[in-house]
Amino acid sequence: MADLLVHYAVSRAAATGAGRRVVLAECLLLGAVLPDVLAKPFDVVFQLGWATTTTHAPIPWVAVAYVVAHLFRSPHRPAAFLGVLLGGWLHIGVDLLRETMGMGAIALL
């Protein structure tokens, strides 16, 4: 839980620069917590340890952002894609700084 709060706080500070672009700012917040939210059920319920590596790698995150952006109406999709993408990359960057990614850092090589 503390990990999600750290990601939310960092992304909230970054989202203040979005100004009046509400969809971009909110999707930045969503993208910052989504890697952990997606990885936890796969790790706990299905016991797939590789799910954390997949959701914490920058290249697969582009595909996740693309899929999530299609949950929005078409005028908002570009902003949603950019917000989720940048939020996820911000999440990965914070995890790299905190050195809690474990084997997930190998996916960046």
Residue pairs with C-beta under 8 A, 6 or more apart in sequence:
3 36
3 100
4 33
4 36
4 37
6 94
6 98
7 32
7 33
7 36
7 90
7 91
7 94
8 29
8 32
8 33
10 32
10 90
10 94
11 28
11 29
11 31
11 32
11 33
11 87
11 90
11 91
12 29
14 28
14 86
14 90
15 24
15 25
15 26
15 28
15 29
16 25
18 24
18 25
18 28
18 83
19 25
21 79
23 72
23 76
23 79
23 80
23 83
24 79
24 80
24 82
24 83
25 83
26 83
27 68
27 69
27 79
27 80
27 81
27 82
27 83
27 84
27 87
28 83
28 84
28 86
28 87
28 90
29 87
30 68
30 83
30 84
30 87
31 65
31 68
31 83
31 84
31 85
31 86
31 87
31 88
31 89
31 90
31 91
32 87
32 88
32 90
32 91
33 87
33 91
34 55
34 64
34 68
34 84
34 87
34 88
34 91
35 55
35 56
35 61
35 88
35 91
35 92
36 55
36 91
38 51
38 55
38 64
39 51
39 52
39 54
39 55
39 56
42 48
42 51
42 52
43 49
43 51
43 52
52 101
52 102
52 104
53 103
53 104
53 106
53 107
54 60
54 107
55 61
55 64
56 91
56 92
56 95
56 101
56 104
56 107
57 92
57 104
57 107
57 108
58 88
58 89
58 92
58 107
58 108
59 107
60 107
61 85
61 88
61 89
61 92
62 85
64 84
64 88
65 81
65 84
65 85
65 88
66 81
68 80
68 81
68 84
69 77
69 78
69 80
69 81
69 84
70 77
71 80
72 80
92 101
92 108
95 101
95 104
96 105
96 108
